[in-house]
């Protein structure tokens, strides 16, 4: 290859790569707004709460922050709003061994912060972060109706069984030993605060009686 040919190849090759880069950049920027929902005043207020209490000093969000506490990018997808608000206001009243202190967050600030986190959870992050490994309460036998309901309603997002699952709610490995009365579990599922004072668990009164009974019967087998 002659010197002129090599020079032309370099010049035109570089020019082609630059054009491709510009086209891809324009295409990406044009789609950027579609990857996130609309920012409302409440979302903006929640972001201010996030900064006010320096949440990023312990938590990560969209890949940024500290790794002392759980990532918050998708936390509202699997945690009930009522639980999150109560936890933000007074963490240790909900989870006595929580490392998070009481920061003085008001109910309004908690509500705004949750709105911001809901907005964050809707941002298209291409599947990041990966979904956690959660308890399926597996046995060597086919899953019981109650076990299937436990999985259907994503109870493992908050509860652990045999060390797998979320830590937001009580560990359930020995739930049947601690409370062997299926009727108690039905009442608790319908109205948690009626059986556990100051419970942050949302009610499951929308479940059918058949589902409630099956789930309660499954819980009493956990011994």
MDAnalysis code that builds the backbone (N, CA, C; Angstrom):
import MDAnalysis as mda
import numpy as np

u = mda.Universe.empty(669, n_residues=223, atom_resindex=np.repeat(np.arange(223), 3), trajectory=True)
u.add_TopologyAttr("name", ["N", "CA", "C"] * 223)
u.add_TopologyAttr("resid", np.arange(1, 224))
u.add_TopologyAttr("resname", ["UNK", "UNK", "UNK", "UNK", "UNK", "UNK", "UNK", "UNK", "UNK", "UNK", "UNK", "UNK", "UNK", "UNK", "UNK", "UNK", "UNK", "UNK", "UNK", "UNK", "UNK", "UNK", "UNK", "UNK", "UNK", "UNK", "UNK", "UNK", "UNK", "UNK", "UNK", "UNK", "UNK", "UNK", "UNK", "UNK", "UNK", "UNK", "UNK", "UNK", "UNK", "UNK", "UNK", "UNK", "UNK", "UNK", "UNK", "UNK", "UNK", "UNK", "UNK", "UNK", "UNK", "UNK", "UNK", "UNK", "UNK", "UNK", "UNK", "UNK", "UNK", "UNK", "UNK", "UNK", "UNK", "UNK", "UNK", "UNK", "UNK", "UNK", "UNK", "UNK", "UNK", "UNK", "UNK", "UNK", "UNK", "UNK", "UNK", "UNK", "UNK", "UNK", "UNK", "UNK", "UNK", "UNK", "UNK", "UNK", "UNK", "UNK", "UNK", "UNK", "UNK", "UNK", "UNK", "UNK", "UNK", "UNK", "UNK", "UNK", "UNK", "UNK", "UNK", "UNK", "UNK", "UNK", "UNK", "UNK", "UNK", "UNK", "UNK", "UNK", "UNK", "UNK", "UNK", "UNK", "UNK", "UNK", "UNK", "UNK", "UNK", "UNK", "UNK", "UNK", "UNK", "UNK", "UNK", "UNK", "UNK", "UNK", "UNK", "UNK", "UNK", "UNK", "UNK", "UNK", "UNK", "UNK", "UNK", "UNK", "UNK", "UNK", "UNK", "UNK", "UNK", "UNK", "UNK", "UNK", "UNK", "UNK", "UNK", "UNK", "UNK", "UNK", "UNK", "UNK", "UNK", "UNK", "UNK", "UNK", "UNK", "UNK", "UNK", "UNK", "UNK", "UNK", "UNK", "UNK", "UNK", "UNK", "UNK", "UNK", "UNK", "UNK", "UNK", "UNK", "UNK", "UNK", "UNK", "UNK", "UNK", "UNK", "UNK", "UNK", "UNK", "UNK", "UNK", "UNK", "UNK", "UNK", "UNK", "UNK", "UNK", "UNK", "UNK", "UNK", "UNK", "UNK", "UNK", "UNK", "UNK", "UNK", "UNK", "UNK", "UNK", "UNK", "UNK", "UNK", "UNK", "UNK", "UNK", "UNK", "UNK", "UNK", "UNK", "UNK", "UNK", "UNK", "UNK", "UNK", "UNK", "UNK", "UNK"])
u.atoms.positions = np.array([
    [0.863, -1.201, 0.000],
    [0.000, 0.000, 0.000],
    [0.893, 1.244, 0.000],
    [0.564, 2.170, -0.883],
    [1.369, 3.389, -0.985],
    [1.112, 4.314, 0.206],
    [2.005, 5.289, 0.349],
    [1.862, 6.247, 1.440],
    [0.578, 7.043, 1.322],
    [0.230, 7.471, 0.106],
    [-1.011, 8.240, -0.114],
    [-2.250, 7.409, 0.203],
    [-2.206, 6.134, -0.202],
    [-3.351, 5.260, 0.070],
    [-3.545, 5.077, 1.565],
    [-2.448, 4.876, 2.291],
    [-2.519, 4.709, 3.743],
    [-3.046, 5.979, 4.411],
    [-2.588, 7.132, 3.905],
    [-3.035, 8.407, 4.454],
    [-4.535, 8.590, 4.231],
    [-5.001, 8.281, 3.013],
    [-6.432, 8.413, 2.702],
    [-7.278, 7.460, 3.550],
    [-6.756, 6.228, 3.726],
    [-7.484, 5.258, 4.545],
    [-7.637, 5.770, 5.971],
    [-6.586, 6.355, 6.515],
    [-6.635, 6.882, 7.879],
    [-7.610, 8.054, 7.977],
    [-7.518, 8.986, 7.003],
    [-8.364, 10.189, 7.040],
    [-9.829, 9.817, 6.887],
    [-10.159, 9.045, 5.847],
    [-11.563, 8.715, 5.588],
    [-12.116, 7.724, 6.618],
    [-11.233, 6.854, 7.121],
    [-11.670, 5.933, 8.183],
    [-12.013, 6.687, 9.451],
    [-11.156, 7.652, 9.796],
    [-11.414, 8.468, 10.985],
    [-12.672, 9.296, 10.825],
    [-12.873, 9.831, 9.621],
    [-14.069, 10.638, 9.348],
    [-15.328, 9.786, 9.462],
    [-15.280, 8.553, 8.960],
    [-16.434, 7.648, 9.046],
    [-16.757, 7.322, 10.499],
    [-15.727, 7.031, 11.283],
    [-15.943, 6.726, 12.701],
    [-16.540, 7.917, 13.441],
    [-16.088, 9.118, 13.104],
    [-16.618, 10.329, 13.733],
    [-18.094, 10.514, 13.389],
    [-18.453, 10.282, 12.124],
    [-19.850, 10.420, 11.689],
    [-20.736, 9.409, 12.415],
    [-20.243, 8.163, 12.527],
    [-21.000, 7.124, 13.234],
    [-21.198, 7.522, 14.698],
    [-20.153, 8.061, 15.330],
    [-20.244, 8.502, 16.728],
    [-21.286, 9.602, 16.890],
    [-21.293, 10.581, 15.977],
    [-22.257, 11.676, 16.039],
    [-23.680, 11.147, 15.883],
    [-23.890, 10.246, 14.935],
    [-25.218, 9.675, 14.694],
    [-25.706, 8.902, 15.918],
    [-24.840, 8.080, 16.493],
    [-25.217, 7.306, 17.676],
    [-25.500, 8.212, 18.876],
    [-24.718, 9.279, 19.019],
    [-24.937, 10.231, 20.115],
    [-26.286, 10.926, 19.974],
    [-26.606, 11.375, 18.774],
    [-27.890, 12.041, 18.512],
    [-29.042, 11.074, 18.779],
    [-28.889, 9.829, 18.343],
    [-29.931, 8.820, 18.554],
    [-30.141, 8.554, 20.043],
    [-29.042, 8.435, 20.795],
    [-29.128, 8.185, 22.238],
    [-29.773, 9.356, 22.962],
    [-29.354, 10.570, 22.633],
    [-29.911, 11.756, 23.293],
    [-31.399, 11.895, 22.995],
    [-31.804, 11.493, 21.787],
    [-33.211, 11.577, 21.423],
    [-34.080, 10.612, 22.200],
    [-33.480, 9.501, 22.658],
    [-34.241, 8.487, 23.400],
    [-34.109, 8.641, 24.910],
    [-33.233, 9.530, 25.351],
    [-32.926, 9.644, 26.772],
    [-34.157, 9.992, 27.609],
    [-34.957, 10.935, 27.148],
    [-36.134, 11.361, 27.906],
    [-37.171, 10.252, 28.020],
    [-37.144, 9.299, 27.082],
    [-38.119, 8.213, 27.108],
    [-37.779, 7.174, 28.164],
    [-36.563, 7.214, 28.692],
    [-36.125, 6.217, 29.659],
    [-36.490, 6.570, 31.092],
    [-37.045, 7.742, 31.305],
    [-37.431, 8.153, 32.653],
    [-38.802, 8.812, 32.607],
    [-39.631, 8.588, 33.634],
    [-40.956, 9.218, 33.685],
    [-40.853, 10.723, 33.948],
    [-41.996, 11.381, 33.877],
    [-42.038, 12.834, 34.075],
    [-41.678, 13.200, 35.516],
    [-40.932, 14.278, 35.668],
    [-40.562, 14.772, 37.001],
    [-41.629, 15.747, 37.486],
    [-42.302, 15.393, 38.561],
    [-43.343, 16.245, 39.133],
    [-42.759, 17.067, 40.292],
    [-43.571, 17.992, 40.814],
    [-43.123, 18.806, 41.950],
    [-42.842, 17.932, 43.170],
    [-43.665, 16.881, 43.337],
    [-43.483, 15.999, 44.492],
    [-42.203, 15.181, 44.356],
    [-41.899, 14.754, 43.145],
    [-40.649, 14.032, 42.902],
    [-39.458, 14.941, 43.204],
    [-39.566, 16.194, 42.771],
    [-38.497, 17.163, 43.024],
    [-38.340, 17.403, 44.523],
    [-39.476, 17.478, 45.241],
    [-39.427, 17.672, 46.696],
    [-38.764, 16.472, 47.365],
    [-39.056, 15.270, 46.849],
    [-38.451, 14.061, 47.398],
    [-36.958, 14.010, 47.174],
    [-36.521, 14.508, 46.031],
    [-35.078, 14.554, 45.744],
    [-34.375, 15.491, 46.731],
    [-35.041, 16.587, 47.088],
    [-34.472, 17.527, 48.063],
    [-34.349, 16.865, 49.443],
    [-35.338, 16.027, 49.778],
    [-35.272, 15.292, 51.047],
    [-34.090, 14.313, 51.018],
    [-33.923, 13.651, 49.875],
    [-32.800, 12.723, 49.687],
    [-31.461, 13.412, 49.975],
    [-31.321, 14.654, 49.472],
    [-30.086, 15.406, 49.687],
    [-30.017, 15.973, 51.107],
    [-31.141, 16.417, 51.633],
    [-31.169, 17.022, 52.969],
    [-30.611, 16.072, 54.024],
    [-31.019, 14.802, 53.937],
    [-30.593, 13.828, 54.944],
    [-29.386, 13.001, 54.488],
    [-28.758, 13.430, 53.396],
    [-27.537, 12.793, 52.893],
    [-27.700, 11.271, 52.778],
    [-28.816, 10.859, 52.174],
    [-29.099, 9.427, 52.039],
    [-28.006, 8.713, 51.242],
    [-27.404, 9.449, 50.313],
    [-26.379, 8.858, 49.458],
    [-25.096, 8.562, 50.240],
    [-25.027, 9.081, 51.462],
    [-23.869, 8.793, 52.304],
    [-23.835, 7.342, 52.773],
    [-25.003, 6.672, 52.724],
    [-25.076, 5.260, 53.126],
    [-25.598, 4.359, 52.011],
    [-26.483, 4.911, 51.166],
    [-27.147, 4.113, 50.133],
    [-26.630, 4.444, 48.735],
    [-26.774, 3.484, 47.830],
    [-26.507, 3.741, 46.416],
    [-27.827, 3.944, 45.690],
    [-27.776, 4.705, 44.618],
    [-28.939, 4.917, 43.775],
    [-28.437, 5.140, 42.348],
    [-28.946, 4.357, 41.417],
    [-28.492, 4.402, 40.026],
    [-26.963, 4.259, 39.936],
    [-26.415, 3.446, 40.820],
    [-24.983, 3.167, 40.776],
    [-24.106, 4.147, 41.522],
    [-24.690, 5.192, 42.091],
    [-23.900, 6.215, 42.791],
    [-24.192, 6.193, 44.286],
    [-23.169, 6.390, 45.076],
    [-23.367, 6.482, 46.514],
    [-22.442, 5.566, 47.276],
    [-22.852, 5.246, 48.507],
    [-22.048, 4.403, 49.385],
    [-22.676, 3.014, 49.495],
    [-21.865, 2.057, 49.894],
    [-22.325, 0.669, 49.949],
    [-22.511, 0.176, 51.382],
    [-22.720, 1.114, 52.304],
    [-22.942, 0.732, 53.696],
    [-24.334, 0.137, 53.889],
    [-25.310, 0.687, 53.175],
    [-26.705, 0.267, 53.319],
    [-27.247, -0.199, 51.959],
    [-28.457, -0.775, 51.919],
    [-28.987, -1.343, 50.673],
    [-29.126, -0.326, 49.540],
    [-29.014, -0.831, 48.312],
    [-29.249, -0.013, 47.122],
    [-30.733, 0.350, 47.064],
    [-31.033, 1.589, 46.665],
    [-32.412, 2.076, 46.691],
    [-33.037, 2.231, 45.306],
    [-32.327, 1.822, 44.256],
    [-32.799, 2.072, 42.893],
    [-34.176, 1.472, 42.645],
    [-34.404, 0.251, 43.091],
    [-35.669, -0.442, 42.818],
    [-36.400, -0.834, 44.100],
    [-36.059, -0.172, 45.195],
    [-36.591, -0.612, 46.484],
    [-38.113, -0.520, 46.577],
    [-38.736, 0.443, 45.905],
    [-40.193, 0.599, 46.014],
    [-40.958, -0.429, 45.194],
    [-40.257, -1.188, 44.362],
    [-40.940, -2.221, 43.574],
    [-41.356, -3.391, 44.448],
    [-40.643, -3.611, 45.545],
    [-40.873, -4.820, 46.322],
    [-41.131, -4.538, 47.808],
    [-41.239, -3.269, 48.157],
    [-41.547, -2.916, 49.538],
    [-42.789, -2.028, 49.556],
    [-43.790, -2.338, 50.393],
    [-45.017, -1.535, 50.455],
    [-44.742, -0.105, 50.907],
    [-45.474, 0.829, 50.360],
    [-45.288, 2.242, 50.688],
    [-45.521, 2.496, 52.173],
    [-46.550, 1.861, 52.744],
    [-46.853, 2.089, 54.163],
    [-45.695, 1.661, 55.051],
    [-45.078, 0.548, 54.696],
    [-43.923, 0.068, 55.461],
    [-42.761, 1.057, 55.347],
    [-42.478, 1.490, 54.124],
    [-41.335, 2.374, 53.898],
    [-41.492, 3.698, 54.642],
    [-42.701, 4.252, 54.637],
    [-42.930, 5.523, 55.337],
    [-42.696, 5.360, 56.831],
    [-43.264, 4.307, 57.433],
    [-43.075, 4.077, 58.864],
    [-41.606, 3.839, 59.191],
    [-40.919, 3.122, 58.307],
    [-39.505, 2.827, 58.540],
    [-38.663, 4.093, 58.470],
    [-38.943, 4.958, 57.512],
    [-38.183, 6.195, 57.367],
    [-38.360, 7.109, 58.574],
    [-39.575, 7.152, 59.111],
    [-39.855, 8.021, 60.249],
    [-39.149, 7.521, 61.512],
    [-39.201, 6.211, 61.760],
    [-38.561, 5.652, 62.952],
    [-38.132, 4.211, 62.663],
    [-36.944, 4.028, 62.078],
    [-36.497, 2.694, 61.650],
    [-36.514, 1.636, 62.747],
    [-36.044, 1.997, 63.932],
    [-35.876, 0.977, 64.969],
    [-37.181, 0.612, 65.680],
    [-38.228, 1.385, 65.447],
    [-39.532, 0.989, 65.972],
    [-40.125, -0.120, 65.106],
    [-39.636, -0.209, 63.859],
    [-40.087, -1.245, 62.935],
    [-39.139, -2.429, 62.952],
    [-37.852, -2.135, 62.993],
    [-36.824, -3.183, 62.991],
    [-35.793, -2.820, 64.068],
    [-35.945, -3.371, 65.273],
    [-35.119, -2.961, 66.417],
    [-33.610, -3.036, 66.173],
    [-33.164, -3.975, 65.325],
    [-31.729, -4.097, 65.094],
    [-31.261, -3.316, 63.870],
    [-32.106, -2.410, 63.372],
    [-31.743, -1.629, 62.195],
    [-30.533, -0.744, 62.475],
    [-29.629, -0.685, 61.486],
    [-28.451, 0.179, 61.623],
    [-28.795, 1.627, 61.309],
    [-29.954, 1.848, 60.716],
    [-30.350, 3.209, 60.358],
    [-30.914, 3.937, 61.572],
    [-30.381, 5.103, 61.904],
    [-30.878, 5.853, 63.066],
    [-32.151, 6.627, 62.731],
    [-32.794, 7.142, 63.747],
    [-33.947, 8.017, 63.560],
    [-33.423, 9.395, 63.168],
    [-33.740, 9.822, 61.945],
    [-33.165, 11.053, 61.401],
    [-34.043, 12.284, 61.618],
    [-35.256, 12.077, 62.099],
    [-36.162, 13.212, 62.268],
    [-36.960, 13.511, 61.018],
    [-37.072, 12.557, 60.128],
    [-37.853, 12.729, 58.898],
    [-39.339, 12.831, 59.247],
    [-39.999, 13.844, 58.726],
    [-41.428, 14.005, 58.987],
    [-42.234, 13.100, 58.056],
    [-43.520, 12.975, 58.351],
    [-44.376, 12.125, 57.513],
    [-44.451, 12.665, 56.089],
    [-44.528, 13.983, 55.941],
    [-44.579, 14.586, 54.607],
    [-43.269, 14.348, 53.857],
    [-42.150, 14.521, 54.565],
    [-40.857, 14.292, 53.925],
    [-40.721, 12.836, 53.494],
    [-41.185, 11.926, 54.343],
    [-41.133, 10.496, 54.003],
    [-41.976, 10.210, 52.774],
    [-43.157, 10.805, 52.711],
    [-44.044, 10.608, 51.565],
    [-43.413, 11.152, 50.282],
    [-42.804, 12.324, 50.370],
    [-42.123, 12.916, 49.206],
    [-40.924, 12.059, 48.783],
    [-40.173, 11.576, 49.761],
    [-38.999, 10.758, 49.453],
    [-39.409, 9.465, 48.752],
    [-40.505, 8.867, 49.213],
    [-41.010, 7.646, 48.564],
    [-41.422, 7.946, 47.129],
    [-42.032, 9.121, 46.905],
    [-42.423, 9.499, 45.544],
    [-41.196, 9.614, 44.643],
    [-40.115, 10.157, 45.185],
    [-38.863, 10.250, 44.426],
    [-38.311, 8.857, 44.125],
    [-38.364, 7.964, 45.107],
    [-37.852, 6.610, 44.913],
    [-38.716, 5.814, 43.937],
    [-40.022, 6.086, 43.942],
    [-40.906, 5.457, 42.949],
    [-40.513, 5.908, 41.550],
    [-40.227, 7.207, 41.411],
    [-39.779, 7.749, 40.113],
    [-38.473, 7.076, 39.684],
    [-37.539, 6.948, 40.619],
    [-36.261, 6.300, 40.320],
    [-36.473, 4.866, 39.860],
    [-37.395, 4.163, 40.522],
    [-37.621, 2.750, 40.200],
    [-38.165, 2.553, 38.791],
    [-38.756, 3.605, 38.222],
    [-39.330, 3.506, 36.877],
    [-38.335, 3.867, 35.776],
    [-37.161, 4.332, 36.162],
    [-36.136, 4.654, 35.177],
    [-35.642, 3.360, 34.532],
    [-35.546, 3.347, 33.223],
    [-35.070, 2.166, 32.508],
    [-33.557, 2.031, 32.710],
    [-33.167, 1.054, 33.515],
    [-31.744, 0.861, 33.814],
    [-31.189, -0.394, 33.132],
    [-31.893, -0.853, 32.117],
    [-31.426, -2.041, 31.371],
    [-31.209, -3.256, 32.274],
    [-32.126, -3.432, 33.219],
    [-32.077, -4.622, 34.074],
    [-31.145, -4.537, 35.264],
    [-30.594, -3.336, 35.524],
    [-29.718, -3.179, 36.691],
    [-30.458, -2.433, 37.797],
    [-30.261, -2.780, 39.066],
    [-29.449, -3.894, 39.558],
    [-30.165, -5.225, 39.392],
    [-29.448, -6.339, 39.391],
    [-30.089, -7.649, 39.226],
    [-31.019, -7.938, 40.381],
    [-32.065, -8.692, 40.107],
    [-33.014, -9.034, 41.163],
    [-32.326, -9.920, 42.197],
    [-32.639, -9.708, 43.495],
    [-32.003, -10.508, 44.548],
    [-32.504, -11.939, 44.550],
    [-31.684, -12.826, 45.128],
    [-32.115, -14.208, 45.331],
    [-32.978, -14.214, 46.579],
    [-34.224, -14.601, 46.416],
    [-35.152, -14.560, 47.545],
    [-35.707, -15.949, 47.852],
    [-36.227, -16.107, 49.046],
    [-36.714, -17.408, 49.487],
    [-37.893, -17.885, 48.656],
    [-37.851, -19.130, 48.281],
    [-39.003, -19.758, 47.619],
    [-39.565, -20.833, 48.526],
    [-38.986, -20.956, 49.729],
    [-39.444, -21.934, 50.713],
    [-39.560, -23.306, 50.079],
    [-38.539, -23.711, 49.329],
    [-38.590, -24.944, 48.560],
    [-38.519, -26.172, 49.463],
    [-39.204, -27.196, 49.072],
    [-39.146, -28.499, 49.737],
    [-38.920, -29.542, 48.673],
    [-38.686, -30.753, 49.105],
    [-38.459, -31.830, 48.145],
    [-39.752, -32.244, 47.468],
    [-40.882, -31.859, 48.055],
    [-42.171, -32.197, 47.476],
    [-42.687, -31.039, 46.634],
    [-43.777, -31.305, 45.923],
    [-44.401, -30.235, 45.142],
    [-44.900, -29.153, 46.088],
    [-44.870, -27.915, 45.629],
    [-45.282, -26.789, 46.470],
    [-46.744, -26.929, 46.870],
    [-47.030, -26.613, 48.120],
    [-48.408, -26.638, 48.614],
    [-49.135, -25.396, 48.129],
    [-50.477, -25.382, 48.193],
    [-51.231, -24.187, 47.785],
    [-50.777, -22.935, 48.546],
    [-50.539, -23.079, 49.852],
    [-50.100, -21.933, 50.646],
    [-48.722, -21.456, 50.252],
    [-47.827, -22.390, 49.936],
    [-46.477, -22.030, 49.502],
    [-46.530, -21.282, 48.175],
    [-47.416, -21.709, 47.292],
    [-47.570, -21.034, 45.999],
    [-48.107, -19.621, 46.190],
    [-49.008, -19.435, 47.159],
    [-49.545, -18.101, 47.446],
    [-48.457, -17.225, 48.056],
    [-47.621, -17.820, 48.906],
    [-46.483, -17.092, 49.495],
    [-45.596, -16.526, 48.394],
    [-45.360, -17.330, 47.366],
    [-44.541, -16.890, 46.244],
    [-45.298, -15.900, 45.354],
    [-46.582, -16.173, 45.126],
    [-47.393, -15.330, 44.246],
    [-47.417, -13.883, 44.723],
    [-47.562, -13.689, 46.033],
    [-47.664, -12.336, 46.578],
    [-46.305, -11.801, 47.065],
    [-45.232, -12.465, 46.642],
    [-43.869, -11.971, 46.868],
    [-43.591, -11.703, 48.352],
    [-44.045, -12.614, 49.206],
    [-43.826, -12.431, 50.644],
    [-42.338, -12.456, 50.990],
    [-41.545, -13.127, 50.154],
    [-40.106, -13.214, 50.431],
    [-39.385, -11.890, 50.195],
    [-40.084, -10.891, 49.666],
    [-39.473, -9.564, 49.530],
    [-39.191, -8.961, 50.898],
    [-39.980, -9.366, 51.896],
    [-39.827, -8.807, 53.244],
    [-39.433, -9.854, 54.289],
    [-39.724, -11.117, 54.027],
    [-39.505, -12.157, 55.033],
    [-38.504, -13.209, 54.568],
    [-37.707, -13.684, 55.503],
    [-36.759, -14.754, 55.229],
    [-37.309, -16.101, 55.662],
    [-36.937, -17.132, 54.912],
    [-37.188, -18.508, 55.304],
    [-35.881, -19.257, 55.090],
    [-35.366, -19.835, 56.153],
    [-34.092, -20.567, 56.107],
    [-32.960, -19.693, 55.550],
    [-32.963, -18.426, 55.953],
    [-31.856, -17.532, 55.610],
    [-31.945, -16.854, 54.271],
    [-32.979, -17.140, 53.486],
    [-33.124, -16.508, 52.179],
    [-34.360, -15.631, 52.145],
    [-34.209, -14.421, 51.628],
    [-35.337, -13.506, 51.521],
    [-34.981, -12.136, 52.044],
    [-35.973, -11.285, 52.132],
    [-35.764, -9.927, 52.615],
    [-35.683, -9.879, 54.127],
    [-35.164, -8.759, 54.625],
    [-34.997, -8.611, 56.071],
    [-35.895, -7.515, 56.641],
    [-36.856, -7.044, 55.831],
    [-37.717, -5.956, 56.301],
    [-38.676, -6.421, 57.382],
    [-39.153, -7.660, 57.282],
    [-40.102, -8.197, 58.245],
    [-39.485, -9.328, 59.051],
    [-40.235, -9.888, 59.992],
    [-39.725, -10.976, 60.831],
    [-39.322, -12.208, 60.020],
    [-38.355, -12.948, 60.525],
    [-37.921, -14.200, 59.912],
    [-38.996, -15.262, 60.164],
    [-39.325, -16.066, 59.162],
    [-40.478, -16.968, 59.250],
    [-40.112, -18.449, 59.303],
    [-38.833, -18.772, 59.418],
    [-38.437, -20.183, 59.408],
    [-39.175, -20.993, 60.466],
    [-39.403, -20.385, 61.636],
    [-40.084, -21.090, 62.727],
    [-41.423, -20.426, 63.081],
    [-42.076, -19.861, 62.072],
    [-43.341, -19.153, 62.320],
    [-44.388, -20.059, 62.944],
    [-44.418, -21.323, 62.527],
    [-45.409, -22.261, 63.063],
    [-45.153, -22.644, 64.498],
    [-43.880, -22.669, 64.903],
    [-43.552, -22.979, 66.294],
    [-43.916, -21.804, 67.201],
    [-43.668, -20.604, 66.712],
    [-43.956, -19.413, 67.507],
    [-45.447, -19.144, 67.605],
    [-46.187, -19.439, 66.541],
    [-47.631, -19.181, 66.529],
    [-48.306, -20.307, 65.740],
    [-48.704, -21.384, 66.424],
    [-49.275, -22.554, 65.751],
    [-50.753, -22.432, 65.394],
    [-51.369, -21.323, 65.754],
    [-52.794, -21.122, 65.508],
    [-53.027, -20.516, 64.116],
    [-53.584, -21.292, 63.199],
    [-53.821, -20.818, 61.829],
    [-54.775, -19.629, 61.811],
    [-55.767, -19.631, 62.725],
    [-56.731, -18.523, 62.767],
    [-56.034, -17.210, 63.126],
    [-55.026, -17.290, 63.998],
    [-54.257, -16.087, 64.345],
    [-53.582, -15.532, 63.097],
    [-53.008, -16.400, 62.275],
    [-52.329, -15.957, 61.056],
    [-53.320, -15.329, 60.072],
    [-54.537, -15.877, 60.018],
    [-55.557, -15.293, 59.143],
    [-55.892, -13.879, 59.599],
    [-56.101, -13.714, 60.920],
    [-56.397, -12.377, 61.467],
    [-55.235, -11.431, 61.207],
    [-54.031, -11.929, 61.371],
    [-52.843, -11.103, 61.160],
    [-52.714, -10.671, 59.704],
    [-53.001, -11.567, 58.778],
    [-52.922, -11.232, 57.359],
    [-53.981, -10.210, 56.970],
    [-55.170, -10.337, 57.560],
    [-56.253, -9.397, 57.256],
    [-55.986, -8.015, 57.836],
    [-55.456, -7.977, 59.065],
    [-55.225, -6.701, 59.752],
    [-54.038, -6.860, 60.699],
    [-52.807, -6.687, 60.179],
    [-51.607, -6.937, 60.990],
    [-51.577, -6.198, 62.322],
    [-52.010, -4.944, 62.334],
    [-51.942, -4.139, 63.561],
    [-52.882, -4.662, 64.646],
    [-53.868, -5.486, 64.272],
    [-54.805, -6.016, 65.268],
    [-54.170, -7.111, 66.112],
    [-53.098, -7.717, 65.625],
    [-52.430, -8.789, 66.358],
    [-51.004, -8.414, 66.774],
    [-50.380, -7.508, 66.020],
    [-49.016, -7.060, 66.339],
    [-49.027, -5.535, 66.432],
    [-48.840, -5.014, 67.626],
    [-48.910, -3.572, 67.846],
    [-47.877, -2.837, 66.994],
    [-48.325, -1.740, 66.375],
    [-47.465, -0.879, 65.545],
    [-46.856, -1.606, 64.346],
    [-47.512, -2.657, 63.895],
    [-47.006, -3.399, 62.741],
    [-46.945, -2.501, 61.505],
    [-45.864, -2.619, 60.731],
    [-45.716, -1.854, 59.493],
    [-46.130, -2.672, 58.278],
    [-46.542, -3.900, 58.517],
    [-46.939, -4.787, 57.424],
    [-48.270, -4.337, 56.835],
    [-48.378, -4.265, 55.504],
    [-49.659, -3.906, 54.894],
    [-50.662, -5.047, 55.049],
    [-51.933, -4.726, 55.016],
    [-52.931, -5.796, 55.153],
    [-53.115, -6.536, 53.832],
    [-53.543, -7.779, 53.949],
    [-53.831, -8.611, 52.783],
    [-55.297, -9.032, 52.800],
    [-56.148, -8.090, 53.212],
    [-57.586, -8.362, 53.281],
    [-58.185, -8.598, 51.903],
    [-57.461, -8.180, 50.843],
    [-57.971, -8.366, 49.493],
    [-57.861, -9.814, 49.026],
    [-57.130, -10.651, 49.762],
    [-57.043, -12.059, 49.398],
    [-58.368, -12.751, 49.697],
    [-58.662, -13.759, 48.942],
    [-59.889, -14.515, 49.190],
    [-59.717, -15.336, 50.466],
    [-60.842, -15.777, 51.059],
    [-60.771, -16.601, 52.266],
    [-59.982, -17.882, 52.005],
    [-60.148, -18.433, 50.808],
    [-59.429, -19.656, 50.447],
    [-57.910, -19.410, 50.437],
    [-57.501, -18.266, 49.877],
    [-56.073, -17.931, 49.839],
    [-55.536, -17.669, 51.240],
    [-56.296, -16.927, 52.045],
    [-55.862, -16.620, 53.409],
    [-55.680, -17.888, 54.227],
    [-56.644, -18.805, 54.125],
    [-56.563, -20.052, 54.887],
    [-55.394, -20.911, 54.430],
    [-55.185, -20.977, 53.119],
    [-54.084, -21.784, 52.586],
    [-52.741, -21.221, 53.032],
    [-52.596, -19.887, 52.988],
    [-51.349, -19.255, 53.396],
    [-51.113, -19.458, 54.891],
    [-52.180, -19.324, 55.697],
    [-52.066, -19.525, 57.141],
    [-51.668, -20.967, 57.454],
    [-52.262, -21.910, 56.743],
    [-51.930, -23.323, 56.963],
    [-50.473, -23.608, 56.598],
    [-49.981, -22.923, 55.577],
    [-48.579, -23.092, 55.209],
    [-47.662, -22.517, 56.293],
    [-48.000, -21.359, 56.820],
    [-47.165, -20.707, 57.822],
    [-47.035, -21.564, 59.095],
    [-48.093, -22.259, 59.480],
    [-48.013, -23.071, 60.713],
    [-47.179, -24.344, 60.500],
    [-46.878, -24.665, 59.239],
    [-45.997, -25.825, 58.987],
    [-44.523, -25.467, 59.112],
    [-44.215, -24.179, 59.195],
    [-42.815, -23.732, 59.291],
    [-42.347, -23.856, 60.723],
    [-41.688, -24.974, 61.015],
    [-41.260, -25.266, 62.391],
    [-39.830, -25.765, 62.401],
])
